[in-house]
Amino acid sequence: MLTIYKGRPKDLSGRLDREIRVYDFLDSIGVEYERLDHEPAMTMEVCAEIDEAFERLPLEAFKSDTSEDKGKHAIICKNLFLTNKQKTKYYLLMMPGDKKFLTKDLSAQINSARLSFAGEEEMLKFLDVTPGSVSVLGLMNDKDNAVQLLIDNDVLASEYVGCHPCMNTSSLRMLVSDLKEKILPALHHEPIVVKL
């Protein structure tokens, strides 16, 4: 049975610095979130199980007095770290997990040469994450704004968003309004909204 906690872990022993920095960052800008610890989430199927666990329990911190807010689920995002053909530009794409990624469609929208997946070395260099842990929160490590954030419009239309705290052994659920109004301004990364 997966257990949902409010906020950061009380015991940080065994947690990597990159994960602890995420909790410090979110706390410093006043973002409330729910956290779930789990086995490494390497597939969208595992992420769907995590989303179901979040959906079973309402987000108490955000729940209003109406029953409509109970059990709202976060949109399951694919977070793809991409580069252009020349490897001169890098992109972090947040898109719903149930949508197909067609590089041709995205490349046309952002006026870029054909896109492909960036390598593990670039993930570490720009976002301080490893494969399977890519997250919008990794942009806190991109101090030079070398990575352009791309967000599918369906992600922004959702009420909640889920992401990893730069480690795929935990997942966070937070309000999309906090993503737009608190997190992205604090990260200094203006997103380009795309439609996939």
VEXDREN-2710 file (C-alpha; in Angstrom, 1 decimal):
% VEXDREN-2710
k/r/px/py/pz
1/MET/0.0/0.0/0.0
2/LEU/1.4/3.3/-1.0
3/THR/1.4/6.1/1.6
4/ILE/0.8/9.7/0.8
5/TYR/2.5/12.3/2.9
6/LYS/2.1/16.1/3.0
7/GLY/5.3/17.9/2.3
8/ARG/9.0/16.9/2.6
9/PRO/10.2/13.8/4.4
10/LYS/10.8/14.1/8.1
11/ASP/13.9/11.9/7.8
12/LEU/16.2/12.9/5.0
13/SER/18.8/10.2/5.6
14/GLY/19.4/8.2/2.4
15/ARG/18.0/11.0/0.2
16/LEU/20.3/12.5/-2.4
17/ASP/21.2/16.2/-2.3
18/ARG/19.3/16.8/-5.6
19/GLU/16.1/15.6/-4.0
20/ILE/16.6/17.6/-0.8
21/ARG/17.2/20.8/-2.9
22/VAL/13.8/20.3/-4.5
23/TYR/12.1/20.2/-1.1
24/ASP/14.1/23.3/0.1
25/PHE/13.1/25.1/-3.1
26/LEU/9.4/24.3/-2.9
27/ASP/9.3/25.2/0.8
28/SER/11.1/28.5/0.2
29/ILE/8.5/29.7/-2.3
30/GLY/5.5/28.4/-0.3
31/VAL/4.3/25.6/-2.5
32/GLU/2.2/22.9/-0.8
33/TYR/2.5/19.4/-2.2
34/GLU/1.7/15.8/-1.5
35/ARG/4.5/13.3/-1.7
36/LEU/4.5/9.6/-2.4
37/ASP/7.6/7.3/-2.0
38/HIS/7.8/4.3/-4.3
39/GLU/10.0/1.9/-6.2
40/PRO/11.8/3.5/-9.2
41/ALA/9.2/4.7/-11.7
42/MET/10.6/3.9/-15.1
43/THR/7.4/3.4/-17.2
44/MET/4.2/5.3/-17.7
45/GLU/2.4/2.2/-16.3
46/VAL/4.1/2.6/-13.0
47/CYS/3.3/6.4/-13.1
48/ALA/-0.4/5.5/-13.7
49/GLU/-0.3/3.4/-10.5
50/ILE/1.1/6.3/-8.6
51/ASP/-1.6/8.6/-10.0
52/GLU/-4.2/6.1/-8.9
53/ALA/-2.8/6.2/-5.3
54/PHE/-3.0/10.0/-5.3
55/GLU/-6.5/9.9/-6.7
56/ARG/-7.7/7.6/-3.9
57/LEU/-6.9/10.2/-1.3
58/PRO/-8.0/13.8/-1.8
59/LEU/-5.4/16.6/-1.6
60/GLU/-6.2/17.7/1.9
61/ALA/-4.1/20.8/1.8
62/PHE/-6.0/22.1/-1.3
63/LYS/-9.4/20.6/-0.6
64/SER/-12.2/23.2/-0.4
65/ASP/-15.5/22.7/1.4
66/THR/-17.2/21.2/-1.7
67/SER/-17.2/17.5/-2.4
68/GLU/-16.2/18.3/-6.0
69/ASP/-12.6/18.6/-5.0
70/LYS/-12.3/15.2/-3.6
71/GLY/-10.1/12.7/-5.5
72/LYS/-9.0/15.1/-8.2
73/HIS/-6.0/13.4/-10.0
74/ALA/-2.9/15.0/-11.3
75/ILE/-2.2/14.8/-15.0
76/ILE/0.5/12.2/-15.6
77/CYS/3.3/14.0/-17.5
78/LYS/5.9/12.6/-19.8
79/ASN/8.9/14.8/-19.2
80/LEU/11.2/14.5/-22.2
81/PHE/14.6/16.1/-22.5
82/LEU/15.3/16.9/-26.1
83/THR/17.9/18.5/-28.3
84/ASN/18.0/19.8/-31.9
85/LYS/20.0/18.0/-34.6
86/GLN/23.0/20.2/-34.1
87/LYS/22.9/19.7/-30.2
88/THR/23.0/23.5/-29.8
89/LYS/19.6/23.9/-28.2
90/TYR/18.0/21.9/-25.4
91/TYR/14.3/21.5/-24.5
92/LEU/12.3/20.1/-21.6
93/LEU/8.9/19.0/-22.8
94/MET/6.0/18.4/-20.4
95/MET/3.2/16.6/-22.0
96/PRO/0.3/14.3/-21.0
97/GLY/1.4/10.7/-20.7
98/ASP/-1.4/9.5/-22.9
99/LYS/-0.4/11.6/-25.9
100/LYS/2.0/10.5/-28.6
101/PHE/5.2/12.4/-29.1
102/LEU/5.7/13.2/-32.8
103/THR/9.0/15.1/-33.2
104/LYS/7.9/16.5/-36.6
105/ASP/4.8/18.2/-35.0
106/LEU/6.8/19.7/-32.2
107/SER/9.7/20.8/-34.3
108/ALA/7.4/22.8/-36.6
109/GLN/5.7/24.6/-33.6
110/ILE/9.0/25.7/-32.1
111/ASN/10.8/26.4/-35.4
112/SER/13.6/23.9/-34.8
113/ALA/15.5/21.4/-36.7
114/ARG/14.4/17.8/-36.1
115/LEU/14.4/17.0/-32.4
116/SER/15.8/13.9/-30.7
117/PHE/16.3/12.7/-27.1
118/ALA/19.3/14.3/-25.4
119/GLY/21.8/12.0/-23.7
120/GLU/22.4/11.1/-20.0
121/GLU/25.5/13.4/-19.9
122/GLU/23.4/16.4/-21.0
123/MET/20.7/15.5/-18.4
124/LEU/23.3/15.6/-15.6
125/LYS/25.0/18.7/-17.0
126/PHE/21.9/20.9/-17.4
127/LEU/19.3/19.4/-15.0
128/ASP/21.3/17.3/-12.5
129/VAL/19.0/14.3/-13.2
130/THR/19.4/10.8/-14.5
131/PRO/17.1/9.0/-17.0
132/GLY/13.7/8.3/-15.5
133/SER/13.9/11.3/-13.2
134/VAL/13.5/14.2/-15.6
135/SER/11.3/16.8/-14.1
136/VAL/10.3/20.5/-14.5
137/LEU/11.9/20.9/-11.0
138/GLY/15.3/20.0/-12.6
139/LEU/15.2/23.5/-14.1
140/MET/16.3/24.8/-10.7
141/ASN/19.8/23.5/-11.7
142/ASP/19.8/25.2/-15.0
143/LYS/21.2/28.5/-13.8
144/ASP/22.2/29.7/-17.3
145/ASN/18.8/29.1/-18.8
146/ALA/20.3/26.8/-21.4
147/VAL/17.1/24.7/-21.5
148/GLN/13.8/25.9/-23.0
149/LEU/10.7/24.7/-21.2
150/LEU/7.9/23.5/-23.5
151/ILE/4.5/22.7/-22.0
152/ASP/1.6/21.1/-23.8
153/ASN/-1.6/23.2/-23.3
154/ASP/-3.5/20.2/-21.8
155/VAL/-1.0/20.2/-18.9
156/LEU/-1.8/23.8/-18.1
157/ALA/-5.5/23.2/-18.4
158/SER/-5.4/20.5/-15.7
159/GLU/-5.9/21.3/-12.0
160/TYR/-3.0/19.3/-10.6
161/VAL/0.3/18.2/-12.0
162/GLY/2.5/15.4/-10.8
163/CYS/6.3/15.2/-11.1
164/HIS/9.4/13.7/-9.6
165/PRO/11.6/15.7/-7.1
166/CYS/14.5/15.0/-9.5
167/MET/14.5/11.3/-8.2
168/ASN/12.1/8.7/-9.6
169/THR/11.7/7.0/-6.2
170/SER/9.3/9.8/-5.1
171/SER/6.4/11.6/-6.8
172/LEU/4.8/15.0/-5.9
173/ARG/1.4/16.3/-6.7
174/MET/0.7/20.1/-6.7
175/LEU/-1.6/22.6/-8.1
176/VAL/-1.0/23.7/-11.7
177/SER/-1.7/27.3/-10.5
178/ASP/1.3/27.0/-8.2
179/LEU/3.4/25.7/-11.1
180/LYS/2.4/28.7/-13.2
181/GLU/2.3/31.4/-10.5
182/LYS/5.1/30.4/-8.1
183/ILE/7.4/27.6/-9.5
184/LEU/8.1/28.8/-13.0
185/PRO/8.7/32.5/-12.0
186/ALA/11.1/31.3/-9.3
187/LEU/12.9/29.0/-11.8
188/HIS/13.2/32.0/-14.3
189/HIS/12.1/29.7/-17.1
190/GLU/9.4/31.2/-19.3
191/PRO/7.6/28.3/-21.0
192/ILE/6.5/28.0/-24.6
193/VAL/3.0/26.5/-24.8
194/VAL/2.6/23.9/-27.5
195/LYS/-0.2/21.7/-28.7
196/LEU/0.6/18.1/-29.4
END
